[in-house]
Amino acid sequence: MKQEEKQYNEMPEAFKGHYSFDEDGNLIELRNPNEAKEMMNNFFASKNSRTND
């Protein structure tokens, strides 16, 4: 498996699927910025709550 694929597969779901690129290399947003921010904030909040227990 390529290193990039391995790293992507090991990445938390909160950081996946926010954007892609079309065949011409143009950026395509798959989630709106507010939804992406909320997902990441929830991820970090859950990590912080586990370390504070």
N, C-alpha and C positions, 0 to 999 in steps of 0.2 A: 504494500500500500504506500502511496506517495505520502511524504511528510505532511503536506498541506491537508490531505484528506484525513489523516490521523489526528492532526490538531483540531480540525473542524469537528470531527466526530466526538472528540473529548470535550469540546466547548459546551458550556451550559446552554440550554434551549433559549434562555433570555437573550442571547446574543446572536441567534441564528434567524435567518429569514427576514431581515429588515430591508435588504435591497438586493438587486441583481443587476446584471448587465445584458443588454441585447446583443445581437450578432454584430452590430456596428460599434460596440463598446460604450453605448450610452447607458447611463445610470437609470435604473428603474426602481422607484420606491415601492416596496411591497407592503409596508406599513406606514401609517402617517407618523410624523415625528412625535406627537403626543403619546401615541400607543407604544412606540418603541421606548420612549423615556419611562413610561409607567412600568413596562416590563422589566427594565433594568433597575429602576428604583425598588421594585418589589423583590428582585433577586438580591440586591445588596441589603435590604431591610431584613430579609430572611437569614442572610449570613450573619448580620450583626446581632439578631436576636438569639441565634444559636451560641454565639461567643459570649453573650452576656448572661447566659443561664447558669 
